[in-house]
Amino acid sequence: MKKEIIFGAVIALLSLASCSSNCNENEQATSAQSFDEVLSTRRSVRSYDASRKISEAEVRELLKATQEAPSWANQQPTKYYVAISEEKLAAVQDMVGGNKERIKDAPVLIVSTFERGKSGFFQGEQTNEVGDGWGAYDNGLSNCYLILKARAMGFDTLIMGMRDADQLRSLFAIPENETIMAVIALGYRAEEPNRPERRALDEIVKFY
């Protein structure tokens, strides 16, 4: 009887150990698959569902994720200005050129900037020939975190380079030492967008 109890306990422990190992592998696989889904379902969305809103708390959660993005010497040069009120949304919609109709139903519009003279500089001196290009680079990294986090939260985005920087600067009182890069629409897709074809990997990658 004692032998049976001991044998049963050993089997149970082995099962738990096996399950623990398999569960960890499954959790890692699920996590990896979820991230792949975020990458594969992200689109530049040009039609938004006017009936679905996004709260300030959700935008705060989204932008908090951008603070994890890497930047030159942790300078964190990127700044965001969020239009979420009807008044500010209407104003920004008039500042994005031909994209106005595409984003008219987006519940949030985010202006992305970076502070010049930080990334790419050391003790006030330009570190290499790229200069403030590193600020734009860091801004792009931060925006990448933004759009991927947005997709993970079920939102959609459109990064717009067509914008009136002078009017945006005046509307949000953006300091002169910040370069305005883009306006990012945030909302829910109104229809399923197509996936544009990507170039073959060997056209953009060289191994040596």
Secondary structure, DSSP 8 states (H G I E B T S, - for coil): -HHHHHHHHHHHHHHHHHHHHHHHHHHHHHHHHHHHHHHHH--B---B-TT----HHHHHHHHHHHTTS--GGG---EEEEEE-SHHHHHHHHTTSGGGTTTTTT-SEEEEEEEETTTTTEETTEE-STTTTHHHHHHHHHHHHHHHHHHHHTT-EEEEE----HHHHHHHHT--TTEEEEEEEEEE-BSS---------HHHH----
